[in-house]
Structures are given as structure tokens and as C-alpha cells.
Amino acid sequence: MRAELEVGFQMFSERYLSDVALEPNRSVVASSSHTQLFEHLRSEWHFQAASDASNSTWVSFSVEFRFKSAVYNEVSELFMQEVVKKMVRAFEQRCRDLQAAREK
């Protein structure tokens, strides 16, 4: 499927179309190329049920990107950890919101 996504951090912000592949209960992969800001951008979320009986799930996340600008590629090293933290917090909040909606 195709979805419009938005990426932003401090002065950088862009909306773009992304190809999204969903494998229910296993993974979500979103990839884009040739946007105004990025040469390519790919994010992957993988889910695996925990082996214990805790009703928990292991989640792994990876992101790979390259800006069109060499300057942006250099600067991105300075704030990449903060971007990843922001993405993980947004994911965790969405999980809490979905769980709360189920419990109603």
C-alpha cells in the first residue's frame, strides 16, 4: 500500500509518499526514494512474541536513510539519537492508546 508520511525534526520537515508493506503481527516496512529531502528512507519494525507467558512482544526497529545534501548527512550524525528516541516514544504512545481503546 502507499501512505503519506511525515518526518520532521527541528528545522527539517517533509511529507512524502512511502510504500508500506505490512505482515500482520510480524513486521511493517516503509520505504521511500527520491523525495525532496531524502535520496532514500527505509524504516522497519519487526515484532516477535516473547517466549514466556507474559503476553509481551519483542519489537526491533531500524531506520536507514541518506539525505540528498552532503551537509545534511554530516549534520544528521549530531541529532540521530534524538530522532530515534522521538520515533520510539511515538510508537510506545500509540501502543498505549490502542491498549486503552481495547480496554474500554
C-alpha positions in Angstrom: 0.0 0.0 0.0 1.0 3.6 -0.3 0.8 6.1 2.5 1.6 9.7 3.1 4.1 10.0 5.9 5.8 13.0 7.5 9.3 13.2 9.0 10.4 16.2 11.0 13.0 17.2 13.5 13.8 20.8 14.4 14.1 22.7 11.1 13.7 19.7 8.9 10.2 18.6 7.9 8.9 16.8 4.8 5.8 14.9 3.8 6.3 12.1 1.2 4.7 9.0 -0.2 6.0 5.8 1.1 5.5 2.2 0.0 4.4 0.3 3.1 4.5 -3.5 3.5 2.5 -5.0 6.4 2.8 -8.5 7.5 0.3 -8.6 10.4 1.8 -9.5 13.8 5.3 -9.7 12.2 6.5 -6.6 10.5 5.9 -3.2 9.0 8.4 -1.9 6.4 8.1 1.6 4.9 10.4 2.8 2.1 10.7 5.9 0.0 13.1 7.2 -2.6 13.7 10.5 -4.4 11.8 12.8 -2.0 12.8 16.4 -1.8 14.9 15.9 1.3 16.0 12.2 1.1 17.7 10.2 -1.6 16.2 7.2 0.3 14.5 6.4 3.6 13.6 3.0 4.9 12.2 2.0 8.3 11.5 -1.5 9.6 9.5 -2.6 12.6 9.6 -6.3 13.5 7.5 -8.0 16.2 8.0 -11.3 17.9 6.0 -12.8 20.8 8.1 -13.2 23.9 8.9 -16.8 24.8 7.4 -16.5 28.3 3.8 -16.3 29.1 3.8 -12.6 29.9 1.7 -11.5 26.9 4.7 -9.4 25.9 6.2 -8.7 22.5 9.8 -8.0 21.4 10.0 -5.1 19.0 13.0 -4.3 16.9 13.3 -1.1 14.9 15.8 0.0 12.2 16.0 3.1 10.0 18.3 3.7 7.1 18.4 7.0 5.2 20.5 9.3 3.1 19.9 13.0 2.6 20.3 14.5 -0.8 22.6 17.1 0.8 26.0 16.1 1.9 25.8 18.8 4.6 22.6 17.4 6.0 24.2 13.9 6.0 27.0 15.3 8.2 24.7 17.2 10.5 22.4 14.3 10.9 25.0 12.5 12.9 24.6 15.1 15.6 21.0 14.5 16.3 20.3 10.9 15.1 19.9 9.6 18.7 17.3 12.2 19.5 15.3 11.4 16.3 15.3 7.7 17.1 14.1 8.4 20.7 11.3 10.5 19.4 10.2 7.8 17.0 10.2 5.2 19.7 8.3 7.4 22.1 5.6 8.0 19.4 5.4 4.2 18.8 5.1 3.5 22.5 2.4 6.2 22.9 0.4 4.6 20.0 0.6 1.2 21.7 -0.7 2.7 24.9 -3.6 4.4 23.1 -4.5 1.2 21.3 -4.4 -0.8 24.5 -6.6 1.8 26.3 -9.1 1.6 23.5 -9.3 -2.2 23.8 -9.9 -2.0 27.5 -13.0 0.3 27.1 
